[in-house]
Amino acid sequence: MRNNKYIFAGWLIDGSGGPAQKDTLIEINGGRIHSVKKISPGQMPNRHNQTTEIMDLRRCTVMPGLIDTHVHLAMSGTHDRRIRQHQLNANFDEAKRMISTNLRDHLTHGVIAVRDGGDKNGHVLRYKRQTLDWNKTPVHLHSAGLAFHREGRYGGLFGRALSTNDNLADAITHDTSRIDHIKIFNSGINSLKQFGHPTPPQFQLNELKEAVQAAARRDLSVMVHANGSLPVSIALDSRCHSVEHGFFMGQENLEKMAEQGVNWVPTAGTMKAYSEQSKPKTPESEISSKTLVHQLEQISKAHQANVPMTLGTDAGSPGVDHGSGMLEELKLFLSAGLSVSEAVRCATLNAAKLLGLKRLGLLASGMEATFLALKGKPSDFPENLTQIEMMFIKGKSY
């Protein structure tokens, strides 16, 4: 006899990007979704036996669990430089407490999977392999371990430096760590003193292309930190799997990204945090605000061009907190012109595909029954991420 569970959702955002559906019945069996169909409240199934469970969530919006595709779990979102420096140099025992707290904060905000972009000590990877108990904290953690950057260039906070004599592809080939993906830095960060100031690429096309091929031989995807036209163009021509940040990449790269189906993770919230942190009427405040507007314009153009965007917060950056950063990034996607359902797709189905989580991100027959029930209507999203009525992990309430 099947142990069925029925969820009556007042509104359903299934993760596909299509419009929200009113009055939907989700049937769950064995941790998977058996069926999803539209019904009226009067068509609720009867409880035939003690193994049938019926949950009435007609006042809630149900959607897949969210996925943050760019985080740094070894850091918090504090602005305090002294605290940040301590976190950067923390030993593993200190770091694992921070990582545990950050993962719990993600889960509290409906995030059921994260992709970590590296830390200079490899603490997050060690945490995943030695400490993480999925039964206690059911968040899928994908870790890059130590990211790669060119010696003397930006990236030392997140991994290992390669000298000019080191070959990036060889370093990837000979790396023996049990990582989930490769993270490569191919530019610097955005200037807060000169609007749109470009930095040269850290690796040339032949280097990055060989690196992506080396990663493929290990069955690993490649995420590339890149800002500016040339660094992003090189990343795309290398056939990487995702471009992180992509500030000031330009229309040509957006079109190339759409054509190749490369994921873009805009992390616009980082610049919003800088603009709010900076003293008013200073160059930093004005440039960060102007940069944020430019990035939102790029997101709007990417949406119109059908670029596959995934939502990543860069949580752990100054002013970007784990968990709540998801709410802020979703607000920015909406302000750039995406509908609620389209923004949810970026944080669910698109993100699940990028991470290779084949059973997550979409509420449909055969998919894993992992989803959120948020108080209120779709129009209340994303503010109602702070009002999660229920969370289901593989069909069980959590």
C-alpha positions in Angstrom: 0.0 0.0 0.0 1.4 3.4 -1.0 2.0 5.9 1.8 0.7 9.0 0.0 0.8 12.6 1.0 -1.3 15.3 -0.6 -0.4 19.0 -0.5 -3.1 21.5 -1.5 -1.2 24.7 -2.6 -3.1 27.9 -2.9 -0.5 29.0 -5.5 2.2 27.0 -7.2 5.4 28.4 -8.8 6.9 25.2 -10.2 10.3 26.5 -11.2 9.8 26.3 -14.9 9.5 30.1 -15.3 5.8 29.8 -16.3 3.1 31.8 -14.5 1.9 30.8 -11.0 -0.9 28.3 -10.9 -3.9 28.7 -8.6 -5.3 25.8 -6.5 -2.9 22.9 -7.2 -2.7 19.4 -5.6 0.7 17.8 -5.2 0.7 14.1 -4.6 3.9 12.7 -3.0 5.0 9.2 -2.6 8.3 7.8 -1.4 10.0 11.3 -1.3 9.2 12.0 -5.0 6.4 14.0 -6.6 3.9 11.5 -8.1 1.6 14.1 -9.7 0.8 17.8 -9.9 -2.7 18.9 -11.0 -5.1 21.8 -10.7 -8.2 21.2 -8.6 -10.8 23.2 -6.7 -10.9 23.1 -2.8 -14.1 21.0 -3.1 -12.1 18.3 -4.9 -9.7 17.6 -2.0 -9.0 13.8 -1.7 -10.6 11.9 1.1 -8.5 10.3 3.8 -9.1 6.6 2.9 -6.8 5.2 5.5 -4.2 6.1 8.1 -1.4 6.1 5.6 -2.9 9.0 3.7 -1.8 12.5 4.8 -3.6 15.6 3.5 -2.1 19.1 4.2 -4.1 22.2 3.4 -1.8 25.1 2.4 -4.4 27.1 0.4 -3.1 30.3 2.0 0.5 29.6 0.9 2.7 29.8 -2.2 4.6 26.6 -2.9 7.8 26.6 -4.9 11.0 24.5 -5.2 13.7 24.9 -2.6 16.1 27.7 -3.6 19.8 27.3 -4.7 22.5 29.9 -4.2 25.2 29.3 -6.8 27.9 31.6 -5.5 28.8 31.8 -1.8 31.8 31.9 0.5 30.8 29.9 3.6 34.1 30.5 5.5 33.2 34.2 5.7 30.3 36.2 7.2 28.8 39.3 5.6 30.3 41.6 8.3 31.8 45.0 7.3 34.2 44.9 10.2 37.7 44.6 8.8 39.1 43.2 12.0 36.5 40.4 12.1 37.0 39.7 8.4 40.7 39.4 8.8 40.2 37.0 11.8 37.9 34.9 9.7 40.4 34.7 6.8 43.0 33.4 9.2 40.8 31.2 11.3 41.8 27.6 12.0 39.5 24.8 11.0 37.8 24.5 14.4 36.8 28.1 14.2 35.9 28.0 10.6 33.6 25.0 10.9 31.5 26.8 13.5 31.2 29.7 11.0 30.3 27.4 8.1 27.7 25.5 10.2 26.1 28.8 11.1 26.1 30.0 7.6 24.5 26.8 6.3 21.8 27.0 8.9 21.1 30.6 7.8 20.7 29.5 4.2 18.3 26.8 5.2 16.3 29.2 7.3 15.7 31.3 4.2 14.7 28.3 2.0 18.1 27.6 0.4 18.6 23.9 0.0 21.8 23.9 -2.1 24.9 26.2 -2.3 27.9 26.3 -4.5 31.0 27.6 -2.7 33.6 29.6 -4.6 36.6 28.7 -2.5 38.5 29.9 0.6 42.3 30.2 0.9 42.6 27.5 3.5 40.3 24.9 2.0 38.2 24.8 5.1 34.8 24.5 3.3 36.0 21.4 1.4 37.3 19.8 4.5 34.0 20.7 6.3 32.1 18.9 3.6 34.2 15.8 3.7 34.6 15.5 7.5 31.8 17.5 9.3 28.7 18.0 7.3 25.8 15.8 8.4 23.1 16.1 5.8 20.5 14.5 8.1 21.0 17.4 10.5 21.5 20.2 7.9 20.0 19.1 4.6 21.8 21.5 2.3 23.6 20.2 -0.7 27.1 21.7 -0.5 29.3 22.0 -3.7 32.8 23.1 -2.9 35.6 24.4 -5.2 38.2 23.9 -2.4 41.1 26.2 -3.4 40.4 28.5 -6.3 43.1 29.3 -8.9 44.5 32.8 -9.6 47.6 34.2 -11.1 50.4 35.2 -8.7 50.2 38.9 -7.8 46.6 39.2 -9.0 43.3 39.2 -7.2 42.1 35.9 -5.7 44.4 35.3 -2.8 41.5 35.3 -0.4 40.0 32.3 -2.0 42.7 29.9 -3.0 46.1 29.2 -4.6 48.4 31.4 -6.7 50.1 30.2 -9.9 53.4 31.8 -10.9 54.0 32.7 -14.5 55.9 29.5 -14.9 53.0 27.4 -13.6 50.6 25.8 -16.1 46.9 26.1 -15.1 45.8 22.9 -16.9 48.6 20.9 -15.3 47.7 22.3 -11.9 44.1 21.1 -12.4 45.2 17.7 -13.7 47.6 17.0 -10.8 45.2 18.3 -8.1 44.1 15.4 -6.0 41.5 17.1 -3.8 37.9 15.8 -3.9 36.4 19.0 -5.2 33.0 19.4 -6.9 34.0 22.0 -9.5 36.9 24.3 -10.5 37.0 28.0 -9.7 39.3 30.3 -11.7 39.9 34.0 -11.4 40.3 35.7 -14.8 40.1 39.4 -13.8 40.3 41.7 -10.8 37.4 43.3 -8.9 35.4 46.3 -9.8 37.0 49.7 -9.0 35.2 51.9 -6.5 37.3 54.9 -7.6 36.9 54.8 -11.4 33.7 53.7 -13.0 34.0 50.7 -15.3 37.8 50.6 -15.0 38.9 47.3 -16.6 41.5 44.9 -15.4 43.5 42.7 -17.8 42.8 39.0 -17.9 44.8 36.8 -15.6 44.9 33.9 -18.1 45.0 34.0 -21.9 42.6 32.0 -24.1 44.8 29.0 -24.7 45.5 28.7 -21.0 41.9 28.8 -20.0 40.7 26.6 -22.8 43.3 23.9 -21.8 42.2 24.3 -18.2 38.5 23.7 -19.0 39.5 20.6 -21.0 41.6 19.4 -18.1 38.6 19.9 -15.8 36.4 18.0 -18.2 38.8 15.0 -18.0 38.0 15.0 -14.2 34.3 15.4 -14.9 34.3 18.9 -13.3 32.6 22.0 -14.4 34.4 25.4 -14.3 33.2 28.7 -12.8 35.2 31.8 -13.9 35.3 35.0 -12.0 35.4 37.6 -14.8 34.6 41.3 -15.1 35.1 43.5 -18.2 34.8 42.7 -21.9 38.1 40.9 -22.6 38.2 38.7 -19.5 34.6 37.6 -20.0 35.2 37.0 -23.7 38.1 34.7 -23.0 36.1 32.8 -20.4 33.3 32.3 -22.9 35.6 31.2 -25.7 37.2 28.7 -23.3 33.8 27.1 -23.0 33.5 27.5 -19.3 30.3 26.5 -17.6 29.5 29.8 -15.8 30.7 33.4 -15.7 30.6 34.9 -12.2 29.9 38.6 -11.8 30.4 39.7 -15.4 30.3 43.4 -14.6 30.8 45.6 -17.7 31.0 42.6 -20.0 29.0 44.3 -22.8 26.3 43.4 -25.3 28.5 41.3 -27.5 29.4 39.0 -24.6 25.8 38.8 -23.6 24.8 37.6 -27.1 27.7 35.1 -27.1 26.6 33.8 -23.7 23.0 33.3 -25.0 24.3 31.5 -28.1 26.5 29.2 -26.2 24.1 28.6 -23.3 26.7 29.6 -20.7 25.3 30.5 -17.3 25.7 34.0 -15.9 25.7 34.6 -12.2 25.4 38.4 -11.9 25.8 38.8 -8.0 24.4 42.4 -8.3 23.7 42.5 -4.5 27.4 42.9 -3.8 27.4 46.3 -5.4 24.2 47.3 -3.6 25.9 46.4 -0.4 28.9 48.6 -1.2 26.6 51.5 -2.2 24.8 51.2 1.2 28.0 50.9 3.1 29.8 53.8 1.6 29.6 57.3 3.0 27.1 59.4 1.1 28.4 61.8 -1.6 31.8 60.1 -1.8 33.3 58.7 -5.0 32.9 55.2 -3.6 29.1 55.8 -3.0 28.5 57.3 -6.4 30.5 54.8 -8.4 29.1 51.7 -6.6 25.5 53.1 -7.1 26.3 53.8 -10.8 27.8 50.3 -11.2 24.7 48.7 -9.7 22.5 50.5 -12.1 24.7 49.3 -15.0 24.6 45.7 -13.8 20.8 45.8 -13.6 20.7 47.1 -17.1 22.9 44.1 -18.2 20.5 41.7 -16.4 17.6 43.2 -18.2 19.4 42.9 -21.5 20.4 39.3 -20.7 16.8 38.5 -19.9 15.6 39.8 -23.2 18.4 37.9 -25.0 17.5 34.6 -23.2 20.8 34.3 -21.4 20.6 31.4 -18.9 21.0 33.3 -15.6 21.4 31.7 -12.2 21.1 33.4 -8.9 24.2 33.7 -6.8 24.6 36.1 -3.9 28.3 36.1 -3.2 27.3 35.7 0.4 30.3 36.2 2.7 31.2 39.4 0.8 31.0 42.6 2.9 27.3 43.4 3.5 26.0 40.2 1.9 24.7 37.8 4.6 24.1 34.1 4.1 20.5 33.3 3.5 19.0 36.8 3.6 21.3 37.7 0.7 19.0 35.5 -1.4 16.1 37.8 -0.7 18.0 40.9 -1.7 19.3 39.3 -4.9 15.8 38.2 -5.9 14.6 41.8 -5.4 17.2 43.1 -7.8 16.3 40.5 -10.4 12.7 41.7 -10.1 13.7 45.3 -10.4 15.6 44.4 -13.6 12.3 43.3 -15.2 12.0 39.6 -14.5 8.7 38.3 -13.3 8.4 36.5 -10.0 8.3 33.1 -11.8 11.2 34.0 -14.0 13.3 35.1 -11.0 12.4 31.9 -9.2 13.5 29.8 -12.2 17.0 31.5 -11.9 17.1 30.4 -8.3 15.7 26.9 -8.8 15.7 25.1 -12.1 18.5 27.0 -13.8 20.6 26.7 -10.7 19.9 23.0 -10.2 21.0 22.3 -13.8 24.2 24.2 -13.3 25.0 22.1 -10.2 23.9 18.9 -11.8 21.1 18.3 -9.3 18.8 16.5 -11.7 15.9 15.9 -9.3 15.7 19.4 -7.8 14.6 22.8 -9.0 11.3 21.8 -10.6 8.0 20.7 -9.1 6.8 18.0 -11.6 6.1 14.3 -11.7 9.2 12.3 -10.8 11.1 15.1 -9.2 12.2 15.1 -5.6 9.6 16.5 -3.2 11.8 19.3 -1.8 10.0 22.6 -1.7 8.9 25.6 0.3 5.5 26.8 1.4 5.6 30.6 1.9 2.8 32.5 3.6 0.8 34.6 1.1 0.5 35.1 -2.6 3.2 35.2 -5.3 2.9 39.0 -5.2 4.3 38.8 -1.6 7.5 37.3 -2.9 10.4 37.5 -2.1 9.6 39.3 1.2 7.8 36.2 2.4 11.0 34.2 2.4 11.1 35.4 6.0 7.7 33.7 6.6 8.3 30.1 5.6 5.2 28.2 6.7 6.7 24.8 6.0 9.7 23.2 4.3 9.7 19.8 2.8 12.8 17.8 2.2 12.3 14.6 0.1 8.6 14.7 1.1 9.1 15.1 4.8 8.3 18.3 6.6 11.5 19.9 8.1 
